[in-house]
Amino acid sequence: MRLLFSLLVASCAVDVFADPIPEKKAKQTVIAEGDLSKWAPNALYVKAYLFDHRKGEYGDPLIKNGKFHAGIHPQHTKILTFAQVSALSKAITGTNPKKGMSLCHWPHHAFVFFDIQHKPIAHLNICFLCSTYGALPVEGLSSNWDLGAIKKLVAELKLPNFDTEKQWSEFFDESGVSETKDSEQGVAAESDRAGG
């Protein structure tokens, strides 16, 4: 199978809840055979999310039981470029040195892979504080991710990242969370594969 990615450029001005790839433009995407073809077949584009883990249960992923997390910060949601998706792919599929992981898991960042119908088919959740991560579906990725490369990608996307839970709490308390729009809440049956 082949993995499809769009050449959309991430921008603060992008309306992340609007239809990012109109149907008539979907055929203009680049087809790339990559390491994620078995893990996220038919993926067309990827969005990076920032979310306040305190708005859910401890360790909740971005998508749970077919619903997006209540703590999403829409202003910090970005669509990845082809090059950024390639970097992410390498970081989660390559052979990376084994690193110790913490027992805690408070994810603040996530990456969601969407199909041509704009339905999530796979997602990654990352906690840089704890150096922990998770993915749904689970099979098909490296057991050791290159968190340094992913952290670099998060910085390139201009997503906040802090070194302490206190800094995260202060950031979330000051910035608040807009309610997640209905289009992000309605996840089709195919999302069951991605975390339901």
trRosetta pair geometry for C-beta under 8 A, 3 or more apart (Angstrom, degrees):
i j d omega theta_ij theta_ji phi_ij phi_ji
1 37 5.0 168 85 173 80 99
1 38 6.9 128 45 -84 112 50
1 41 4.3 -5 132 -131 157 113
1 42 7.2 -58 178 -39 128 69
2 31 5.3 7 160 -171 143 103
2 32 7.2 143 -174 71 94 32
2 33 5.6 -69 -122 -87 83 70
2 37 6.0 -47 -126 -127 19 119
3 32 5.9 -40 78 79 87 81
3 33 7.1 117 26 -126 84 26
3 34 5.0 -65 47 41 135 101
3 36 5.2 77 -98 83 159 91
3 37 4.6 -120 -33 -90 99 67
3 40 6.4 63 -124 86 114 88
3 41 7.1 -108 -87 -123 73 37
3 42 7.8 -65 -120 -5 50 12
3 43 5.5 1 -155 50 88 97
4 29 5.2 62 -176 119 105 141
4 30 7.6 154 -154 81 65 45
4 31 5.9 -39 -103 -109 77 64
4 32 7.5 134 -114 27 27 74
4 42 6.8 -4 19 -161 107 36
4 43 6.3 -171 56 89 67 48
4 44 4.7 -12 100 -108 111 58
4 116 7.4 19 77 -63 149 95
5 29 6.6 175 83 -176 32 113
5 30 6.2 -23 69 68 82 92
5 32 5.9 -10 17 21 110 122
5 43 7.1 14 -78 113 69 93
5 44 6.9 142 -107 177 24 33
5 45 6.3 101 -152 -97 57 50
5 46 7.2 -23 -129 -4 99 96
5 82 5.1 124 116 -113 129 78
5 85 4.9 -165 -131 65 145 164
6 20 7.4 168 59 129 168 111
6 21 5.6 -135 -92 -83 149 133
6 29 5.0 -72 -97 -116 59 108
6 30 7.8 129 -131 23 19 79
6 44 6.0 41 -35 156 95 82
6 45 4.3 -14 16 -83 112 110
6 79 7.5 -28 76 170 122 125
6 82 7.5 -135 96 -64 32 85
7 29 7.1 174 -8 -134 81 60
7 30 6.1 78 -50 -7 104 112
7 81 6.7 22 -159 -155 51 77
7 82 5.3 -21 -104 -27 68 116
8 14 7.6 84 168 -119 120 145
8 20 6.2 -7 -97 170 165 114
8 21 7.2 -108 -52 -71 128 95
8 45 6.3 25 20 -132 125 136
8 79 4.7 -24 106 126 130 137
8 80 8.0 80 75 76 92 34
8 81 6.9 -137 83 -100 49 56
9 79 7.8 73 93 86 17 103
9 81 5.7 17 -111 -87 53 108
10 14 6.8 -90 -154 2 45 145
10 48 7.8 7 -118 26 145 112
10 78 4.1 37 -154 -178 125 106
10 79 5.1 -173 -94 66 74 59
10 80 6.2 0 -53 -97 121 26
10 81 6.2 -98 -7 -34 89 83
10 84 7.2 12 -13 5 129 161
10 157 6.1 -47 134 -130 163 86
11 14 4.7 118 64 -28 83 95
11 78 7.9 143 27 -137 23 90
12 75 7.7 17 -156 -172 90 76
12 158 7.6 -44 -67 80 105 141
14 20 7.3 30 -176 -118 118 104
14 78 7.3 98 51 -134 133 54
14 79 5.9 -107 148 10 166 111
15 18 3.8 56 99 -5 117 116
16 20 7.5 -2 -141 -69 43 117
16 47 6.5 103 -155 -141 113 135
16 74 6.1 -170 54 -162 123 81
16 77 4.0 72 -137 100 175 122
16 78 7.5 -77 -90 -73 126 18
16 79 7.0 180 -115 -40 86 90
17 74 6.8 -24 -34 -140 112 125
17 181 4.7 38 -134 52 152 151
17 183 5.1 123 -169 62 94 129
17 184 6.3 -75 -113 -38 99 100
19 22 5.9 79 119 -85 120 60
19 118 6.7 -93 -132 -64 73 154
20 45 6.4 -113 100 81 137 164
20 79 5.9 149 -150 -88 150 149
20 118 7.4 141 29 -110 90 113
21 25 5.7 -128 -168 85 74 106
21 26 5.5 93 146 -87 115 75
21 29 7.5 10 -148 -64 146 117
21 44 6.6 -115 40 141 162 132
21 45 6.5 164 -26 -19 132 140
21 116 7.7 -88 93 -142 131 61
21 118 7.7 180 45 -73 92 98
22 25 5.0 75 64 14 82 103
22 26 7.5 -125 98 -33 42 81
23 26 5.6 -34 -154 -7 37 120
24 27 7.9 -53 175 18 36 99
25 28 5.2 -51 -171 27 68 119
26 29 6.4 -25 -175 -14 47 113
26 44 7.1 -37 -146 -146 96 145
26 116 5.5 70 -156 -147 140 106
29 44 6.3 -91 -105 -156 170 88
30 82 6.1 19 50 -109 138 144
32 82 7.4 138 -32 -157 146 109
32 86 7.6 -92 168 -85 163 99
33 37 6.2 -10 -154 -59 62 143
34 37 5.9 146 63 -38 57 89
34 86 7.1 -132 -121 -115 141 72
34 89 5.3 -33 164 -169 132 161
35 39 7.9 12 131 10 68 120
35 89 5.1 141 51 171 106 106
35 90 7.3 120 18 -85 145 43
35 93 3.8 146 145 114 141 167
35 94 7.7 -64 -110 -57 172 60
36 39 4.8 -73 -155 53 67 108
36 40 4.9 -8 163 35 110 100
36 43 6.9 -28 125 28 125 141
36 89 5.1 -103 -24 -125 114 106
36 92 7.9 46 -84 80 106 114
36 93 6.7 -129 -63 -52 71 140
36 113 7.6 -165 163 -103 141 156
36 140 7.6 84 -139 146 53 123
37 40 7.8 -69 -114 63 13 60
37 41 6.2 46 177 -97 55 72
38 41 6.7 3 -130 -56 22 97
38 140 5.2 -160 100 -128 98 126
39 93 7.8 -142 -7 -88 145 115
39 122 6.2 87 145 -129 85 163
39 135 7.9 -14 -171 154 128 139
39 137 6.7 -157 -158 63 72 99
39 139 7.3 -162 -110 101 82 60
39 140 3.5 173 -84 119 93 142
39 141 6.0 68 -109 -54 151 82
40 43 4.1 21 140 -37 112 132
40 113 4.2 -15 -156 119 146 165
40 121 5.7 121 -152 98 81 109
40 122 4.0 -105 -98 22 101 144
41 121 7.6 -103 62 150 56 148
42 115 4.9 15 129 -125 105 106
42 116 7.0 -79 175 -7 98 92
42 121 6.6 124 78 -51 96 174
43 46 7.0 29 170 -64 126 85
43 113 4.0 -42 -126 178 132 114
43 114 6.8 93 -150 61 75 31
43 115 6.4 -83 -107 -85 37 57
43 121 6.0 -139 -83 56 82 126
43 122 6.8 -57 -78 31 126 112
44 114 6.0 -52 53 98 90 77
44 115 5.8 84 -4 -165 102 28
44 116 5.0 115 -49 -74 145 59
45 79 6.1 -13 170 -157 125 106
45 80 7.3 166 -175 53 76 79
45 85 8.0 -117 -149 -73 46 141
45 113 7.8 170 91 -150 32 54
45 114 5.5 -13 65 56 78 103
46 79 7.3 128 81 -158 49 58
46 80 4.5 -11 81 33 102 124
46 84 7.8 -143 75 105 123 101
46 85 5.2 141 19 -103 134 104
46 88 6.9 -149 133 58 166 158
46 111 5.6 7 -179 -178 113 101
46 112 6.8 161 -154 79 63 42
46 113 5.3 -26 -99 -98 85 64
46 114 7.3 175 -89 13 32 79
47 77 5.9 8 177 -178 117 95
47 78 6.7 158 -157 81 68 38
47 79 5.5 -40 -100 -96 75 58
47 80 7.1 -161 -95 -6 22 84
47 111 7.1 169 84 -152 42 54
47 112 5.2 -10 57 56 91 94
47 114 6.9 40 -4 -16 102 118
48 77 7.0 173 85 -153 56 48
48 78 4.8 -5 52 58 103 92
48 79 8.0 -165 15 -80 76 12
48 80 6.2 94 -26 -55 99 98
48 109 6.9 -18 -171 -166 94 96
48 110 7.4 156 -158 84 50 45
48 111 5.4 -24 -100 -99 65 77
48 153 7.8 -169 -92 137 146 104
48 154 7.2 176 -168 -110 143 67
48 157 5.3 -6 62 -169 158 169
48 159 6.2 -110 135 -50 128 146
49 62 5.7 106 73 -130 146 143
49 72 5.8 -54 -165 -132 121 97
49 73 7.7 142 -174 47 73 70
49 76 7.4 88 -164 106 42 85
49 77 5.3 0 -107 -111 68 87
49 109 7.0 149 82 -158 58 47
49 110 4.5 -12 58 62 107 93
49 111 7.4 -175 16 -80 79 28
49 112 6.6 38 -13 -8 120 107
50 72 7.6 110 79 -154 50 54
50 73 4.7 -27 87 45 100 117
50 76 3.8 -22 29 112 128 134
50 77 7.3 -131 21 -67 75 56
50 108 6.3 -2 -153 159 74 82
50 109 6.1 -23 -102 -99 61 66
50 159 5.2 176 -61 -159 119 111
50 160 6.4 74 -137 44 153 88
51 55 7.3 -99 172 42 94 120
51 62 6.0 149 5 -111 151 87
51 69 4.9 63 -175 93 155 139
51 71 4.3 102 179 98 87 93
51 72 4.8 -37 -100 -89 102 47
51 73 6.5 -168 -94 0 42 77
51 107 7.5 27 64 114 103 88
51 108 6.6 -170 61 -159 55 43
51 109 7.9 160 22 -86 74 20
51 110 6.6 4 9 6 117 115
52 55 4.9 78 91 -11 98 107
52 71 3.4 -130 59 -168 75 124
52 73 7.0 93 -25 -45 89 98
52 108 7.7 15 -99 -129 30 80
52 172 4.4 109 -113 -136 121 136
52 177 5.6 -104 13 -66 133 133
53 56 6.5 -73 -166 47 50 94
53 58 7.8 50 159 -133 111 38
53 59 7.7 34 -164 -64 124 16
53 60 6.8 162 -151 50 79 86
53 69 8.0 -45 -108 -167 46 146
53 71 6.4 -128 -48 62 16 163
53 106 4.7 171 76 -171 167 80
53 107 5.9 137 -86 64 123 54
53 108 6.2 -80 -26 -80 106 61
54 71 6.7 120 55 -98 59 146
54 169 7.5 74 -38 -111 147 82
54 172 6.8 137 27 120 124 161
55 69 6.6 107 85 166 111 92
55 70 4.3 -135 149 88 121 97
55 71 3.2 164 31 -62 131 99
55 177 6.5 -29 -66 24 149 172
56 60 3.6 -72 125 38 137 155
56 64 7.3 126 -160 20 144 145
56 69 5.4 -75 -38 -144 139 95
56 70 6.2 150 -63 31 85 94
56 71 6.3 -104 -14 -6 92 114
57 60 5.0 105 58 -49 72 111
58 105 8.0 99 160 72 80 77
58 106 7.5 -59 -153 -93 70 80
59 105 4.5 54 -119 87 99 103
59 106 7.0 -78 -80 -84 52 43
59 107 7.3 73 -149 1 45 92
60 64 5.4 -65 -162 -35 98 150
60 69 6.2 138 121 -110 119 110
60 107 7.9 -114 82 44 49 108
61 64 5.6 139 57 -62 83 91
61 69 7.5 -138 114 -57 40 117
61 107 6.7 29 -119 40 50 153
61 110 7.1 108 -175 -110 75 134
61 123 6.8 124 166 102 122 125
61 125 4.5 -126 -132 -44 83 151
61 134 6.4 -101 -91 87 115 123
61 136 6.8 71 165 -4 173 124
61 195 5.6 -124 92 -146 141 136
62 68 6.5 -20 162 -148 78 72
62 69 5.0 -89 -146 -7 45 118
62 72 7.5 73 -150 -83 95 100
62 107 7.3 -92 -43 114 80 136
62 110 3.7 -26 -38 -43 141 180
62 112 6.5 -116 103 -62 144 111
62 123 5.7 -122 58 168 116 147
62 125 5.8 -174 -11 -91 89 102
62 195 7.6 -25 70 -175 68 178
63 66 7.3 5 180 -121 97 12
63 67 7.0 165 -152 79 63 31
63 68 5.9 -35 -98 -98 72 53
63 69 7.3 -92 -64 -27 32 79
63 112 7.0 98 -29 -110 124 121
63 120 5.9 -164 -72 102 161 159
63 123 5.5 128 18 14 117 157
63 136 7.4 -121 72 60 106 135
63 187 6.5 112 -147 -97 120 166
63 191 6.3 -113 177 -179 143 118
63 194 5.9 17 87 119 149 101
63 195 4.0 115 96 71 98 144
63 196 7.3 -52 146 -59 101 65
64 67 6.3 -30 70 61 64 81
64 69 7.1 69 8 -76 102 75
64 195 6.0 -76 -86 151 38 109
64 196 7.5 114 177 -111 27 41
65 195 8.0 -64 -12 128 28 79
65 196 5.4 69 -138 -147 23 70
66 187 4.7 -167 -170 74 69 114
66 189 8.0 -21 -114 -107 128 34
66 191 5.4 116 -123 90 69 120
66 192 6.5 -15 -74 -76 99 68
66 195 7.9 171 -61 89 34 79
66 196 4.2 34 -49 -108 76 121
67 185 5.8 -4 -143 -153 83 75
67 187 6.6 -153 -81 13 27 121
68 72 6.0 -5 153 -33 118 138
68 180 5.5 -166 94 -174 120 154
68 184 4.6 -39 17 149 161 96
68 185 5.8 -106 29 -93 99 46
68 187 7.0 141 -37 -45 79 120
69 72 5.7 129 79 -44 87 83
69 180 7.6 146 86 -58 47 150
70 177 7.5 84 142 133 71 149
70 179 8.0 -36 -159 -139 80 61
70 180 6.2 -126 -131 -2 41 121
71 172 7.7 -15 -163 -143 115 130
71 177 5.6 -91 -147 -114 53 157
72 77 6.9 22 180 -65 109 121
72 177 7.1 112 69 -159 39 111
72 180 5.0 76 42 -92 121 108
72 184 6.7 -95 49 148 167 157
73 76 4.3 27 101 30 116 109
73 77 7.2 178 92 -35 61 81
73 175 6.8 15 -126 127 130 133
73 177 6.1 -97 -86 -119 69 78
73 178 7.4 94 -141 25 46 85
74 77 5.5 -43 -151 5 42 120
74 178 5.3 -48 17 61 117 127
74 180 7.5 158 -58 -113 102 55
74 181 7.3 65 -91 -11 139 103
75 175 8.0 -131 55 -178 132 121
75 178 7.5 104 -19 3 93 125
76 159 5.4 97 -174 -128 109 83
76 160 6.7 -56 -123 11 148 92
78 157 4.8 -178 57 -163 160 113
78 158 7.8 121 -64 52 149 82
78 159 7.0 -119 3 -59 126 105
80 84 3.9 -134 -164 94 99 123
80 85 5.0 126 119 -56 130 79
80 88 6.9 -34 -147 -9 164 138
80 111 7.5 20 -31 -142 138 112
80 157 7.5 -52 -95 -91 78 124
81 84 4.7 96 50 7 74 103
81 85 7.1 -136 95 -5 39 86
82 85 5.8 -55 -149 35 31 110
82 86 6.4 34 151 -21 64 105
83 86 5.6 -52 -150 34 32 115
83 87 6.5 34 151 -19 64 103
84 87 5.6 -50 -148 35 35 112
84 88 6.4 36 152 -18 65 105
84 153 6.0 118 -155 -147 92 109
84 156 7.0 -164 -109 101 112 135
84 157 7.3 88 -143 -67 147 102
85 88 5.6 -53 -147 38 33 113
85 89 6.2 41 151 -25 65 105
86 89 5.5 -50 -147 33 30 116
86 90 6.5 31 155 -18 63 103
87 90 5.9 -53 -151 34 31 111
87 91 6.4 30 152 -20 63 109
87 149 6.3 -155 173 171 94 110
87 152 7.9 -100 167 89 138 108
87 153 5.6 166 109 -85 127 119
88 91 5.7 -59 -150 36 32 113
88 92 6.4 5 163 -1 67 111
88 111 6.2 161 -157 -145 149 171
88 124 7.9 -169 -177 24 117 156
88 150 6.8 69 -122 -108 73 83
88 153 6.0 90 -73 -127 84 172
89 92 6.6 -76 -147 45 24 92
89 93 5.8 -14 171 11 66 123
90 93 6.6 -77 -129 51 20 90
90 94 5.2 24 -179 -35 65 122
90 146 7.4 -20 120 31 79 139
90 149 7.0 -91 94 156 99 162
91 94 6.8 -25 -102 20 13 110
91 96 7.7 39 -162 -65 51 142
91 145 5.8 43 150 -172 82 87
91 146 4.1 -112 -143 58 77 100
91 147 7.8 119 -177 -66 117 20
91 149 4.0 -156 -97 88 118 126
91 150 5.0 151 153 -54 157 85
91 153 7.4 -109 -14 -13 156 135
92 124 6.6 -97 -99 -103 154 146
92 135 7.3 105 -168 -68 135 147
92 141 5.0 -40 157 -153 97 118
92 142 6.0 -177 166 32 41 97
92 145 5.1 -10 -109 -119 62 105
92 146 7.7 -110 -55 28 39 77
92 150 7.6 67 -55 -72 90 122
93 140 8.0 -37 -110 147 101 72
93 141 5.9 -96 -89 -139 65 63
93 142 5.3 148 -144 -23 19 99
94 142 6.1 -30 61 -49 35 152
94 146 6.5 8 59 -22 119 122
95 142 6.9 -171 -92 -124 31 131
95 144 7.8 35 -168 67 41 112
96 99 8.0 -41 135 -10 106 101
96 142 6.0 92 17 146 101 151
96 144 4.3 -147 79 116 96 100
96 145 6.2 27 43 163 159 8
96 146 4.7 -153 -109 -62 139 78
97 144 6.6 -131 91 156 26 148
98 143 8.0 -1 -107 103 92 100
98 144 5.1 -109 -97 -90 52 144
99 131 6.4 -93 122 166 127 137
99 144 6.6 125 14 -149 78 107
99 147 7.5 -83 50 12 156 121
100 131 7.5 66 94 94 60 140
101 130 7.1 47 -174 146 75 87
101 131 5.6 -141 -122 104 64 92
101 132 5.1 93 -167 -92 112 79
102 105 7.6 169 90 -61 94 61
102 129 8.0 -52 33 117 157 70
102 130 3.8 -113 57 -163 132 88
102 131 6.1 112 -2 48 96 84
102 132 5.9 -93 55 -40 84 111
103 130 7.9 -104 58 -160 30 125
104 127 7.3 -118 117 129 84 157
104 129 7.6 -46 99 105 124 105
104 130 4.6 -139 82 -104 88 139
104 132 7.1 -159 91 -2 53 143
105 127 5.3 179 -153 6 54 147
105 130 5.8 -127 -91 78 43 157
105 132 4.5 -93 -104 101 90 150
105 134 7.2 47 -164 -20 143 119
106 127 5.1 109 64 -124 51 134
106 129 6.4 -9 60 54 106 130
106 130 6.6 121 26 -14 77 126
106 165 7.1 48 70 -110 162 109
106 168 7.9 137 126 97 130 168
107 110 6.4 63 155 -63 129 91
107 125 4.0 -27 -126 172 166 100
107 126 5.8 104 -136 61 97 25
107 127 4.7 -98 -86 -56 48 85
107 132 7.7 -100 -71 92 81 94
107 133 7.8 91 -101 -118 110 50
107 134 7.5 -90 -62 31 138 99
108 126 7.6 -53 52 90 64 70
108 127 6.5 96 3 -115 78 63
108 128 7.2 -58 42 19 114 90
108 129 7.7 81 -7 -7 122 106
108 161 7.5 145 94 -116 136 67
108 168 6.3 -115 -94 -133 143 132
109 125 7.6 148 88 -157 52 46
109 126 4.7 -25 75 63 100 101
109 127 7.9 170 32 -79 81 32
109 128 7.1 42 13 -21 125 102
109 150 8.0 150 108 155 144 112
109 154 5.9 -48 -122 -110 158 130
109 159 6.5 98 -111 132 113 148
109 161 7.4 -8 -48 -95 131 100
110 123 5.8 10 179 179 111 111
110 124 6.2 166 -156 85 61 57
110 125 4.9 -16 -102 -101 96 64
110 126 7.0 173 -84 16 44 76
111 123 6.6 171 86 -153 50 64
111 124 4.5 10 48 47 95 107
111 126 8.0 35 -4 -7 92 114
112 120 4.9 -53 -174 -123 115 116
112 122 7.6 161 -156 88 51 48
112 123 4.5 -15 -105 -104 70 102
112 124 8.0 -147 -67 27 39 64
112 194 7.7 69 -146 174 88 142
113 120 6.9 99 69 -154 49 67
113 121 5.5 -62 100 60 96 86
113 122 4.4 6 44 59 121 91
113 123 6.8 -155 15 -74 74 50
113 194 7.8 -156 57 -119 86 133
114 118 5.4 -2 179 -143 131 41
114 119 6.4 142 -152 65 78 27
114 120 5.7 -50 -94 -90 70 48
114 121 6.9 126 -131 4 21 86
115 118 7.3 -84 71 -15 60 14
115 119 5.3 -11 40 56 104 83
115 121 5.1 77 -40 -33 101 127
115 190 7.1 -25 7 117 142 156
117 188 7.2 2 114 -2 128 156
119 187 6.7 110 -152 -158 83 64
119 188 4.4 -42 -124 31 136 118
119 190 5.1 79 131 62 140 121
119 191 6.1 -125 176 -51 95 92
120 123 6.1 3 -177 -50 126 110
120 187 6.0 -33 33 -137 107 113
120 190 7.9 174 78 101 49 92
120 191 4.9 54 70 -113 92 104
120 194 4.9 -140 129 92 96 165
120 195 7.7 -23 120 22 130 112
121 190 6.0 -34 -102 144 80 114
121 191 7.3 -105 -88 -98 34 54
121 193 6.4 -5 -161 83 65 119
121 194 5.4 167 165 -59 17 126
122 135 7.1 11 180 -177 98 97
122 136 6.6 -167 -147 98 60 56
122 137 6.2 -61 -116 13 98 72
122 193 7.5 -47 -75 119 67 96
122 194 5.0 -137 -85 -115 25 101
123 135 7.0 -174 96 -146 44 62
123 136 5.8 7 53 54 80 89
123 194 5.4 81 -2 178 92 107
123 195 5.9 -24 41 -34 120 134
124 133 6.6 -7 -175 -173 94 109
124 134 7.4 163 -155 87 53 43
124 135 4.9 -19 -103 -100 70 90
125 133 6.5 163 86 -155 55 60
125 134 5.0 -7 56 59 102 88
125 135 7.4 -174 19 -77 71 42
126 132 7.6 167 -153 92 48 50
126 133 4.7 -7 -106 -106 71 97
126 147 7.3 155 -156 -127 123 94
126 150 6.3 -154 -118 140 166 146
127 130 4.4 16 114 37 123 102
127 131 7.4 -48 95 9 78 14
127 132 4.8 9 53 57 108 88
127 133 7.1 -160 25 -72 66 53
128 131 6.9 26 -157 -78 37 49
128 147 6.7 147 -118 -177 78 119
128 151 6.0 99 -118 -97 133 106
128 154 7.7 -104 -50 30 141 165
128 161 5.9 21 41 -160 157 114
129 162 7.9 4 -73 89 104 73
129 163 7.5 124 -107 -171 80 30
129 164 7.4 93 -123 -128 117 18
129 165 6.3 71 -143 -63 161 77
129 168 7.5 -65 -52 -29 138 139
131 147 5.9 -93 -140 -37 80 174
133 145 5.5 -19 51 24 157 147
133 147 7.2 -164 -34 -90 130 102
134 138 7.9 -41 -169 -106 80 86
135 138 6.1 134 84 -111 82 42
135 141 5.5 60 46 12 161 154
136 193 7.6 158 152 139 95 48
136 194 5.2 108 110 -174 104 41
136 195 4.2 127 75 -75 157 76
137 140 6.7 60 93 18 106 118
137 193 6.0 -38 -56 170 106 82
137 194 7.1 -74 -34 -100 65 44
138 141 7.8 -106 177 30 38 104
141 145 7.6 -3 159 -78 118 98
142 145 6.1 142 81 -78 109 54
145 150 6.6 14 152 -21 119 135
146 149 4.1 33 118 16 117 115
146 150 6.6 145 95 -15 67 86
147 150 5.4 -55 -144 41 40 111
147 151 5.9 46 154 -25 70 103
148 151 5.7 -51 -145 35 28 113
148 152 6.5 32 152 -21 61 104
149 152 5.6 -51 -151 33 33 115
149 153 6.6 36 149 -20 63 103
150 153 5.4 -50 -151 35 36 115
150 154 6.4 42 148 -22 66 101
151 154 5.5 -48 -148 33 34 115
151 155 6.6 35 151 -18 63 103
151 161 6.7 142 -148 174 86 169
152 155 5.7 -53 -152 36 32 112
152 156 6.4 36 148 -22 65 105
153 156 5.4 -51 -147 35 34 115
153 157 6.4 29 154 -14 65 107
154 157 5.8 -59 -149 41 29 109
154 159 4.8 -79 -170 60 81 114
154 161 5.5 79 127 -50 134 136
155 158 7.4 32 178 -79 36 34
155 159 7.6 -92 -75 47 23 71
155 161 6.9 -71 -72 22 75 132
160 171 6.0 161 158 -166 157 153
162 167 3.6 -158 -179 106 143 125
162 168 5.1 -165 55 -59 131 70
162 171 6.4 -165 -33 -17 142 139
163 167 6.4 58 48 22 61 148
164 167 4.7 101 60 3 83 99
164 168 7.2 -145 100 -2 49 84
165 168 5.4 -51 -150 37 39 114
165 169 6.2 42 151 -22 69 104
166 169 5.7 -53 -148 36 30 112
166 170 6.4 30 154 -18 64 105
167 170 5.8 -53 -147 37 31 111
167 171 6.3 34 153 -21 64 107
168 171 5.7 -58 -150 36 30 113
168 172 6.2 22 157 -13 67 109
169 172 6.0 -58 -144 41 28 105
169 173 6.0 28 158 -19 65 111
170 173 5.8 -57 -142 39 27 111
170 174 6.2 21 160 -15 64 111
171 174 6.1 -65 -149 40 24 105
171 175 6.0 0 165 -1 65 117
172 175 6.2 -64 -131 48 26 97
172 176 7.7 105 174 -68 54 14
172 177 7.2 0 -162 -46 90 99
173 176 7.8 16 180 -64 23 55
180 184 4.9 -102 178 80 102 127
180 185 5.9 122 117 -57 113 91
181 184 5.3 91 64 9 74 99
181 185 7.3 -141 106 -7 39 92
182 185 5.2 -59 -146 36 40 114
182 186 6.1 31 163 -18 75 105
183 186 6.4 -50 -138 35 29 104
187 191 3.8 -27 162 15 115 165
187 196 7.4 -176 107 -68 130 117
188 191 5.9 124 64 -8 55 96
189 192 5.9 -19 -179 -7 56 113
190 193 6.0 -34 178 19 58 113
190 194 7.5 41 131 -4 70 106
191 194 4.8 -61 -155 46 59 109
191 195 6.7 -38 167 46 85 81
191 196 5.6 95 113 -34 80 116
192 195 7.9 -131 -157 60 21 37
192 196 3.7 -68 -118 54 56 129
193 196 7.7 19 7 26 28 97
